[in-house]
C-alpha cells in the first residue's frame, strides 16, 4: 500500500511531544511490513538544518485567503529515515526560529490557522499526485489538529485516497474564529454543526473527525474516555455519534532506541535476565551526574524519577506536594527532569534548595539524562490527570523502573497494579502485575501509592519479580502497526 503519513513534527528532526516519536516509529514499522511510505511535514527552519540533503520535487500553486500561494515541495534524505521525506516549503509561514506552534514569548503564532490550512491543502494535493511523480497515495494518514483539514480538502475529490485521522491529544483542538474562517476563504459548505463549526468558531480537530473515513486515538481506554464530557472537550457528542469509525490503538515504542540491552545513551547495558549489576551501576552513574556522593546508603535508598512537562495535566502539582511528606518519613530520593509552567519550575527549585541531598533536578529536557533516569531509577512517577497514551510508562517498564500511574488512558492499558501491600510473608503478586496504579488524581492518593511502592521495595524478591514482569512486556510497534494496516485494508471498498 502507498501511505502518505502527514504530521507537524517528527523525531529526531523536530519534536515537542509524543507525536514526534509516533511520527518516526509508526511510518518505519509500516515500511518494515513492506508498505510504500512517504512522510510529509512543514519545512521548518530547524528541521531543514538537520537534513543530509534535499532536492526540489516540484511547485504547488494553492489558493488561500484570496491570494495565490506558490509552495515549493522538497524531497529530503536523512540517515535515520529509510523513506522519502516530503517537505512543504513556504518560507513566509514556516521559516522562523523556535517552536513550530508557539512564539518564544509563549503565545501561539498568530498565523497558525493559515500555516496549517496551507499545509493541509498541500498534503491533500500531494496525496492525489498533482506533481505527476507517479506516486498516488492509497491512504493518507493525518495526525492531530495541524492536519485536520486534510480530510476535508479531499472530501469533494472523486478519486481520493482512504482517509484516516489519529487524535493524539483532545486538549489541543486547533480552534480559530469565524472571522479567520472567512478570511481564509474556506469552503462555505464546511460551516455547519455537521462540519467544522464549533460553538461559533471552527476546529481543525473536528474537521479531521468529521471528514475522515476512520478515526483512531492512541489507546483503547482513551477512545472510550473522549466520548465522555470529562475528556471530550466539547466534542464528545461528535465522537459518540461516530463511534462506528472510532477505535483506540495503543502506541508502541521504538525498541531500537529504547532498549536497555542496546541503548547507546546509558553507560551500562542490561537485560531482564541480567539486570544486576547493570541497573545498579546506572543508578550510581545517574546520581553522580548530579554531583552526589554515592555511598552504600544512597545506592540502597529508593530513587524515584520523573521526566515530564511541568504542567497540571501531568500531575506535577501532586508530585511537588507529595515530596516533602515522603522525604520526612522515608529515605527515598527524587530526580525531576522537565520544563513547563514557571510556577512548578520554581517549586522544584525550592525543593532542591531545601533538600539538596534528596531532590535533584534538570530544568529542561536532556535526552541522554532521560535515558539514564529510566535505566537508573527504581520507580517512575507518572500521575497524569489524563494521558491519551503515554510513552514514558512503557519506557520505564522496559527498563525495569516500576511506574506509579493514575488509572487513565494509555496508563490504564499498560500498567497492572500490584494490589494491597502488607508486611506479611509470603505475599503473592496478581498475575501480570507490573507497577502501581491509583484511581483518584489527588495528592493523598499519590502519597498512599508511593508508600505502597516503598513498602514493596523492601521485599527484594517480590520487587525483582515485578521488574521481570515489567521488562518482559512487549511494547514494540509490530502489533500496533498491524492494527493500523487492518484499518487501512477495511477502508478499501473492494475488500
Buried (B, 14 or more C-beta within 10 A) or exposed (E): BBBBBBBBBBBBBBBBBBBBBBBBBBBBBBBEBEBBBBBBBBBBBEBBEEBEEBEEBBEBEBEBBEEEBEBBBBBBBBEBBEBBBBBBBBEEBBEBEEBBBEEEEEEEBEEBBBBBBBBBBBBBBBBBBBBEBEBBBBBBBBBBBBBBBBBBBBBEEEEBBBBBBBBBBBEBBBBBEEEBBEBBEBEEEBBEEEBBBBEEBBBBBBBBBBBBBBBBBBBBBBBBBBBEEEBBBBBBEBBEEBEEBBBBBBBBBBBEBBBBBEBEBBBBBBEBEEBEEBBBBBBBBBBEBBEBEEEEEBBEBBBBBBBBBBBBBBBBBBBBBBBBBBBEEBEBBBBBBBBBBEBBBEBBEEBBEEBEEBBBBBBEBBEEBBBBBBBBBBBBBBBBBBBBBBBBBBBBBBBBBBBBBBBBBBBBBBBBBBBEBEEEEEBEBEEEBBBBBBEEBBBEBBBBBBBBBBEBBEBEEBBEBBBBBBBBBEBBBEEBBEBBBEBBEEBEEEE
